[in-house]
Amino acid sequence: MTPIVLTTGDMLVAAALIAIGSALSFLLSLGLQRVLLVSAVRMAVQLALVGSVLLFVFGHASVWLTIGLLAFMFTAAAREAGSRQQVRLGLWWHFGIAGASTVTGTVIVVLIGLLTGLQPHPWYVARTAIPLTGLLLGNVMNATSLSMNTLLSAITRERQAIEARIILGATRAQAMNGLIRQAIRTALLPTLNQMAAAGIITMPGIMTGQILAGMNPLAASRYQVLLMSLIVSGNLIGATAAAYLAAWRLTDSRGRLRLERLLP
């Protein structure tokens, strides 16, 4: 079976769906038509640019081009991971923690995937390393962002309770462990729901794409299992690192809560 190649007519159908959605938004006074149209155009342009860049990188097979593109992806992900929180640490600390947690979680699971299950030759070949990194990076970025947002908001809200525990003799870890655990659980909940529903309620996107590209469904399901395992592992690493680093930054060596380190 050969891959299904979409034509210009297929793209026009996709554009028509966006136009219909915008028209419905206008008729129902939802106020979403402009956002929908701008988002659709931005998506199309970005994906076309990414496709062109990947075509160039794959064609040249240069390790330095691969490293450069991955560095750009990590930088953009670090910025996005730290830009969605309602409560923020000081600028450099906030984006530093978000970026370090996202990169750490992603790099660990990408290396595991490349060196064990996928095993391309060489292991850093762009055609495998870049798509795998992009897939995992987006998921870890979301988990890191959710973890930081949940924890920072909870610490601000529960300030008096945390300080009371510290006064009664609890260490900073003991005083905030419950909030840290809740932040990590919240960050992992979307991924756990996705794993539980995979194959029964929903057909995962990775598996669907491979089947449409002509892969055997059983082989595609194996790839999906491997990639979902990498995703949840990377998310756990990123969310845990983000939560503990943020909690560490908001306390000092004497165990005191230092909320003045948050931006006003």
C-alpha positions as CSV (number, residue, x, y, z in Angstrom):
1,M,0.0,0.0,0.0
2,T,1.3,3.4,-1.0
3,P,0.9,6.5,1.2
4,I,-2.1,8.7,0.6
5,V,-0.9,11.9,-1.0
6,L,-3.2,14.9,-0.5
7,T,-3.9,17.2,-3.5
8,T,-4.6,20.9,-3.8
9,G,-8.3,20.0,-3.9
10,D,-7.9,18.3,-0.5
11,M,-6.3,21.4,0.9
12,L,-9.2,23.5,-0.4
13,V,-11.6,21.2,1.4
14,A,-9.7,21.8,4.7
15,A,-9.8,25.6,4.0
16,A,-13.5,25.4,3.4
17,L,-14.0,23.7,6.8
18,I,-12.2,26.6,8.5
19,A,-14.3,29.1,6.6
20,I,-17.5,27.3,7.6
21,G,-16.3,27.4,11.2
22,S,-15.7,31.1,11.0
23,A,-19.1,31.7,9.5
24,L,-20.8,29.8,12.3
25,S,-18.8,31.8,14.8
26,F,-20.1,35.0,13.2
27,L,-23.7,33.8,13.1
28,L,-23.6,32.6,16.7
29,S,-21.8,35.8,17.9
30,L,-19.0,33.8,19.4
31,G,-16.4,36.3,18.4
32,L,-13.9,33.5,17.4
33,Q,-13.9,34.0,13.6
34,R,-10.8,36.3,13.5
35,V,-8.8,34.1,15.9
36,L,-9.8,31.0,14.0
37,L,-8.8,32.4,10.6
38,V,-5.5,33.9,11.9
39,S,-4.7,30.6,13.7
40,A,-5.4,28.5,10.6
41,V,-3.3,30.7,8.4
42,R,-0.5,30.7,10.9
43,M,-0.7,26.9,11.2
44,A,-0.5,26.4,7.5
45,V,2.4,28.8,7.1
46,Q,4.3,27.3,10.0
47,L,3.8,23.7,8.8
48,A,4.8,24.6,5.3
49,L,8.0,26.3,6.6
50,V,8.8,23.3,8.8
51,G,8.3,20.9,5.9
52,S,10.7,22.9,3.8
53,V,13.3,23.1,6.5
54,L,13.1,19.4,7.2
55,L,13.4,18.7,3.5
56,F,16.6,20.7,3.4
57,V,18.0,19.2,6.6
58,F,17.2,15.6,5.5
59,G,18.7,16.2,2.1
60,H,22.1,17.5,3.5
61,A,22.4,14.9,6.3
62,S,24.6,17.2,8.4
63,V,24.9,16.6,12.1
64,W,25.5,20.3,12.7
65,L,22.3,21.2,10.9
66,T,20.4,18.7,13.1
67,I,22.0,20.1,16.2
68,G,21.2,23.6,15.2
69,L,17.5,22.8,14.5
70,L,17.2,20.9,17.8
71,A,18.7,23.8,19.7
72,F,16.2,26.2,18.1
73,M,13.4,23.8,19.0
74,F,14.6,23.6,22.7
75,T,14.9,27.3,22.9
76,A,11.4,27.9,21.6
77,A,10.0,25.2,23.9
78,A,11.7,26.8,27.0
79,R,10.1,30.1,26.2
80,E,6.6,28.6,25.7
81,A,6.9,26.4,28.8
82,G,7.5,29.5,31.0
83,S,5.0,31.9,29.3
84,R,1.7,30.3,30.3
85,Q,1.7,30.6,34.1
86,Q,-0.5,33.0,36.0
87,V,2.1,33.3,38.8
88,R,5.7,33.6,37.9
89,L,9.2,33.6,39.4
90,G,11.7,36.2,38.6
91,L,12.3,36.3,34.8
92,W,15.6,34.3,34.5
93,W,14.7,31.8,37.2
94,H,11.3,31.2,35.8
95,F,12.3,30.5,32.2
96,G,15.5,28.8,33.4
97,I,13.6,26.2,35.5
98,A,11.0,25.7,32.7
99,G,13.6,25.3,30.1
100,A,15.9,23.0,32.1
101,S,13.0,20.8,33.1
102,T,11.7,20.6,29.6
103,V,15.1,19.9,28.0
104,T,16.1,17.3,30.6
105,G,12.9,15.3,30.3
106,T,13.0,15.4,26.5
107,V,16.7,14.5,26.1
108,I,16.5,11.5,28.4
109,V,13.6,9.9,26.7
110,V,14.7,10.8,23.2
111,L,18.1,9.1,23.8
112,I,16.3,6.0,25.2
113,G,14.1,5.8,22.2
114,L,16.9,6.3,19.7
115,L,19.3,3.9,21.4
116,T,16.8,1.1,22.2
117,G,13.6,0.8,20.3
118,L,14.1,2.8,17.1
119,Q,17.9,2.3,16.6
120,P,18.5,4.3,13.5
121,H,22.0,4.3,11.9
122,P,23.6,6.5,12.9
123,W,21.6,7.1,16.0
124,Y,21.5,10.8,15.5
125,V,20.2,10.7,11.9
126,A,17.9,13.7,11.3
127,R,15.0,11.8,9.8
128,T,14.5,10.0,13.1
129,A,15.9,12.3,15.7
130,I,14.1,15.5,14.7
131,P,10.5,14.1,14.4
132,L,10.9,12.1,17.6
133,T,12.3,15.1,19.5
134,G,9.5,17.3,18.2
135,L,6.9,14.8,19.3
136,L,8.3,14.3,22.8
137,L,9.3,18.0,23.3
138,G,5.8,19.3,22.8
139,N,4.4,16.8,25.4
140,V,7.1,17.5,28.0
141,M,6.7,21.2,27.5
142,N,3.0,21.0,28.3
143,A,3.6,18.8,31.4
144,T,6.3,21.2,32.7
145,S,4.1,24.2,32.1
146,L,1.1,22.6,33.9
147,S,3.3,21.5,36.8
148,M,4.7,25.0,37.4
149,N,1.4,26.7,37.0
150,T,-0.3,24.4,39.5
151,L,2.4,24.6,42.1
152,L,3.1,28.3,41.9
153,S,-0.6,29.1,42.1
154,A,-1.1,26.7,45.0
155,I,1.8,28.1,47.0
156,T,0.5,31.6,46.6
157,R,-2.9,30.5,47.7
158,E,-1.8,28.3,50.6
159,R,0.9,30.6,51.9
160,Q,-0.4,30.8,55.5
161,A,-0.8,27.0,55.7
162,I,2.7,26.4,54.5
163,E,4.2,28.9,56.9
164,A,2.2,27.4,59.8
165,R,3.7,23.9,59.0
166,I,7.2,25.4,59.0
167,I,6.6,27.2,62.3
168,L,5.4,23.9,63.8
169,G,8.7,22.2,62.8
170,A,8.2,20.9,59.3
171,T,11.0,21.2,56.8
172,R,10.4,23.0,53.6
173,A,10.0,19.7,51.8
174,Q,7.5,18.4,54.3
175,A,5.6,21.7,54.2
176,M,5.1,21.6,50.4
177,N,5.2,17.9,49.5
178,G,1.4,17.7,49.2
179,L,1.3,20.6,46.8
180,I,4.3,19.2,44.8
181,R,2.6,15.9,44.4
182,Q,-0.7,17.5,43.3
183,A,1.2,19.6,40.7
184,I,2.8,16.5,39.3
185,R,-0.5,14.6,39.2
186,T,-2.2,17.5,37.4
187,A,0.6,17.7,34.8
188,L,0.3,14.0,34.1
189,L,-3.5,13.7,34.0
190,P,-4.0,14.6,30.3
191,T,-1.4,12.0,29.3
192,L,-2.8,9.3,31.6
193,N,-6.3,10.0,30.1
194,Q,-4.9,9.7,26.6
195,M,-3.2,6.4,27.5
196,A,-6.3,4.9,29.1
197,A,-8.5,5.8,26.1
198,A,-6.0,4.8,23.4
199,G,-7.4,2.1,21.0
200,I,-10.8,1.9,22.6
201,I,-12.2,5.4,22.7
202,T,-9.7,7.1,20.4
203,M,-7.3,6.1,17.6
204,P,-4.0,7.8,18.6
205,G,-2.6,10.3,16.1
206,I,0.7,8.5,15.6
207,M,-0.9,5.2,14.9
208,T,-3.5,6.7,12.6
209,G,-0.8,8.6,10.6
210,Q,1.3,5.4,10.2
211,I,-1.7,3.4,9.0
212,L,-2.7,6.0,6.5
213,A,0.9,6.0,5.3
214,G,0.6,2.3,4.6
215,M,2.1,0.6,7.7
216,N,0.7,-2.7,9.0
217,P,-1.8,-1.8,11.8
218,L,-0.1,-4.3,14.3
219,A,3.3,-2.7,13.6
220,A,1.8,0.7,14.0
221,S,0.3,-0.2,17.4
222,R,3.7,-1.3,18.6
223,Y,5.2,2.1,17.7
224,Q,2.3,3.8,19.5
225,V,3.0,1.8,22.7
226,L,6.7,2.7,22.5
227,L,6.0,6.3,21.9
228,M,3.3,6.7,24.5
229,S,5.7,5.1,27.0
230,L,8.4,7.6,26.1
231,I,5.9,10.5,26.3
232,V,4.6,9.6,29.8
233,S,8.2,9.0,31.1
234,G,9.4,12.3,29.7
235,N,6.4,14.1,31.1
236,L,7.0,12.6,34.5
237,I,10.6,13.7,34.5
238,G,9.9,17.2,33.3
239,A,6.9,17.8,35.6
240,T,8.8,16.5,38.7
241,A,11.9,18.5,38.0
242,A,9.9,21.7,37.4
243,A,7.9,21.2,40.6
244,Y,10.9,20.5,42.9
245,L,13.0,23.3,41.4
246,A,10.2,25.8,41.7
247,A,9.6,24.8,45.3
248,W,13.4,25.0,46.0
249,R,13.5,28.5,44.5
250,L,10.7,29.7,46.7
251,T,12.4,28.7,50.0
252,D,15.8,29.5,51.4
253,S,18.5,27.5,53.3
254,R,16.7,28.3,56.6
255,G,13.5,26.8,55.4
256,R,11.6,30.1,55.1
257,L,9.0,30.8,52.4
258,R,10.3,33.5,50.0
259,L,7.3,34.7,48.0
260,E,9.0,38.0,47.3
261,R,10.9,36.0,44.6
262,L,7.7,35.9,42.6
263,L,6.9,38.7,40.2
264,P,4.4,41.2,41.5
